[in-house]
Amino acid sequence: MGDKGQYNIVHSHVVVIGLGGLGALAARYLVGAGVGSITLVDGDVVDKSNLQRQVTYNEMHLGDLKAKVLYHELIKVNPDISVKYKSLFADSDNLPTLVDDATCVLDCTDNIATRKHINRACIAAQTPLFIAAASGLTWQAINVSTHDNATGCYACLVDHIDVREDCISQGVLGPVVGIAACHQATQALLFLAKRFSASIQWGHYISGHAVSGMTKSFSLAPSSDCEVCQ
């Protein structure tokens, strides 16, 4: 990253929404890299079913608020940074305030409705958004730029393809979530450092398969009738 890149990372504020297998791990990498300020958002509690993929938590945390648990774990990693947590579920009412002063947002949630709300709030605030997801043996990601009218947003994506919510029906292999989180955290850090912005593929929808190791992607064009980004 170099001195300038590290300086930029230290002077950034990242909001991580959803603190399951994706968000908890991505937040750990951001804190380890020296992100100066991070806000953790999730209203859920730790459940036993989470433990196979949400590596931050263990049986001692069952029933505890994820945001509070992760807060205490992250300040052990880097006590010099500012870590805040909000034990609430993101919705259309609180999102404008949550993302208002963020350098970027990581969407690590697990349902389409919430992702749509986050996408709309980030577009309105002109805050870059990094989205990742995983189910079964596959992972997906897209980086949403708020300054490039040539690429679409998450609302355009769900208009283009059938995005399924099938973690409950298909399950998900724990390491697959980790792959998605590593990709998401890497993209965010490259952006925050402001040294590798040209390497970030804004508006490219990526789908990866954990067994074959293959990835495929396509450039997401904006929907002409999108009410969010057009």
C-alpha positions in Angstrom: 0.0 0.0 0.0 2.9 2.4 0.8 2.8 5.2 3.3 0.2 7.2 1.3 -2.1 4.2 0.9 -1.9 3.3 4.6 -2.6 7.0 5.5 -5.7 6.9 3.4 -6.8 3.6 5.0 -6.3 5.0 8.5 -8.3 8.1 7.7 -11.4 6.2 6.4 -14.7 5.2 7.9 -16.3 1.9 6.9 -19.8 0.8 7.7 -20.3 -3.0 7.8 -23.9 -4.1 7.7 -24.6 -7.7 8.6 -22.2 -9.4 11.0 -22.6 -13.1 10.1 -20.0 -15.2 8.3 -19.3 -12.4 5.7 -19.4 -9.3 7.8 -17.6 -10.5 10.9 -14.7 -11.9 8.8 -14.5 -8.9 6.5 -14.5 -6.5 9.5 -11.6 -8.4 11.0 -9.5 -7.9 7.9 -10.4 -4.2 7.7 -9.4 -3.7 11.4 -6.2 -5.7 10.9 -5.3 -3.5 7.9 -5.7 -0.3 10.1 -9.0 1.1 8.9 -9.3 4.1 11.3 -13.0 4.0 12.0 -15.5 1.1 11.6 -19.2 0.9 12.4 -20.8 -2.5 12.9 -24.5 -2.9 12.3 -26.6 -6.0 13.1 -29.6 -6.6 15.4 -29.2 -10.4 15.4 -27.9 -12.6 18.2 -25.5 -15.6 18.0 -27.2 -18.9 17.3 -25.7 -22.4 17.4 -26.4 -22.8 13.7 -24.1 -19.9 13.0 -21.0 -21.5 14.3 -20.0 -23.6 11.3 -19.3 -20.5 9.2 -19.3 -17.4 11.5 -15.8 -18.0 12.8 -15.7 -15.0 15.2 -18.3 -16.6 17.5 -18.3 -19.6 19.7 -20.6 -21.4 22.2 -19.8 -18.9 24.9 -21.5 -16.2 22.8 -24.8 -18.0 22.2 -27.7 -15.6 22.7 -25.4 -12.5 22.8 -25.8 -9.6 20.3 -23.5 -10.2 17.4 -22.6 -6.5 17.1 -21.5 -6.3 20.7 -19.5 -9.5 20.6 -17.7 -8.5 17.4 -17.0 -5.1 18.9 -15.2 -6.6 21.9 -13.3 -9.0 19.6 -12.1 -6.3 17.2 -10.8 -3.9 19.8 -8.5 -6.7 21.0 -7.0 -6.8 17.5 -6.4 -3.0 17.1 -7.3 -0.9 20.2 -6.0 2.3 18.5 -8.9 2.5 16.0 -12.5 3.7 16.5 -15.0 0.8 16.6 -18.7 1.5 17.1 -21.6 -0.9 17.1 -25.3 -0.6 16.6 -27.4 -3.5 17.6 -30.2 -2.9 15.1 -31.4 -4.2 11.7 -30.8 -1.8 8.8 -34.0 -0.5 7.2 -35.2 2.3 5.0 -35.6 4.6 8.0 -32.2 4.3 9.7 -30.0 3.7 6.6 -29.6 7.3 5.5 -28.1 8.2 8.9 -26.0 5.0 9.0 -24.2 5.5 5.7 -24.2 9.3 5.6 -20.5 9.9 6.6 -19.0 6.5 5.5 -16.1 6.3 3.1 -17.7 3.1 1.9 -20.2 0.5 2.9 -19.9 -3.3 3.0 -23.3 -5.1 2.5 -23.0 -8.5 4.2 -26.7 -9.1 4.6 -28.6 -12.1 3.6 -31.8 -10.9 2.0 -32.8 -9.0 -1.2 -35.1 -6.5 0.5 -32.4 -5.2 2.9 -29.9 -5.1 0.1 -32.2 -3.0 -2.0 -32.6 -0.5 0.9 -28.8 -0.4 1.4 -28.3 0.1 -2.3 -30.8 3.0 -2.4 -29.3 4.7 0.6 -25.8 4.5 -0.7 -26.7 5.8 -4.1 -28.5 8.7 -2.5 -25.5 9.5 -0.2 -23.0 8.8 -3.1 -21.3 6.3 -1.0 -19.5 3.4 -2.8 -21.0 0.0 -1.9 -19.3 -3.4 -1.8 -21.8 -6.4 -1.9 -21.0 -10.0 -1.3 -23.1 -13.2 -0.8 -22.7 -17.0 -0.6 -25.0 -20.0 -0.8 -24.4 -23.7 -1.4 -21.0 -23.9 -3.1 -21.0 -20.6 -4.8 -20.3 -17.0 -3.9 -21.2 -13.7 -5.6 -20.0 -10.1 -5.4 -20.6 -6.7 -7.1 -19.0 -3.3 -6.4 -21.5 -0.4 -6.9 -20.1 2.9 -7.9 -22.0 6.1 -7.2 -20.0 8.1 -9.7 -20.2 6.0 -12.8 -23.5 6.3 -14.8 -22.2 3.6 -17.2 -22.7 0.8 -14.7 -25.8 -0.4 -12.9 -26.6 -0.7 -9.2 -28.1 -3.6 -7.2 -31.6 -2.7 -8.2 -30.5 -3.0 -11.9 -29.0 -6.4 -11.0 -32.1 -7.9 -9.6 -33.9 -6.7 -12.7 -31.4 -8.4 -15.0 -31.1 -11.8 -13.3 -32.9 -14.1 -10.9 -31.1 -13.5 -7.6 -32.2 -16.4 -5.3 -32.4 -16.4 -1.5 -31.6 -20.1 -1.1 -29.2 -20.4 1.8 -31.9 -21.9 4.0 -33.0 -24.5 1.4 -29.5 -25.3 0.1 -27.3 -24.5 3.0 -23.8 -23.1 2.6 -20.4 -24.6 3.1 -18.5 -22.6 5.7 -15.3 -21.9 3.7 -17.4 -20.5 0.7 -18.5 -17.7 2.9 -14.9 -17.0 3.8 -14.0 -16.8 0.1 -16.7 -14.2 -0.4 -15.6 -12.2 2.6 -11.9 -12.2 1.5 -12.9 -10.9 -1.9 -15.1 -8.2 -0.4 -12.5 -7.0 2.1 -9.8 -6.9 -0.6 -11.9 -4.8 -2.9 -12.8 -2.4 -0.1 -9.1 -2.0 1.0 -8.0 -1.4 -2.6 -10.6 1.4 -2.8 -9.7 2.9 0.6 -6.0 3.0 -0.1 -6.7 5.1 -3.3 -3.8 3.4 -4.9 -5.4 0.7 -6.9 -8.8 2.3 -7.9 -8.1 1.5 -11.6 -8.0 -2.2 -10.7 -11.5 -2.3 -9.2 -14.1 -3.5 -11.6 -17.1 -1.4 -10.7 -20.4 -2.8 -11.8 -19.1 -6.3 -12.6 -21.2 -9.1 -11.2 -18.8 -11.9 -10.2 -19.9 -15.5 -9.5 -17.4 -18.0 -8.2 -17.6 -21.8 -7.6 -15.7 -23.2 -4.7 -15.2 -26.7 -6.1 -14.0 -25.9 -9.6 -12.3 -22.7 -8.6 -13.8 -21.0 -11.6 -15.3 -17.5 -11.7 -17.4 -15.8 -14.3 -18.6 -12.3 -14.5 -20.4 -9.8 -16.6 -20.5 -6.0 -16.8 -23.8 -4.8 -15.4 -25.4 -2.2 -17.5 -27.8 0.3 -15.9 -31.5 -0.3 -16.4 -32.9 2.7 -18.3 -36.0 2.6 -16.0 -34.2 2.1 -12.7 -35.7 4.4 -10.1 -32.6 4.3 -8.0 -29.5 5.1 -10.1 -31.0 6.7 -13.2 
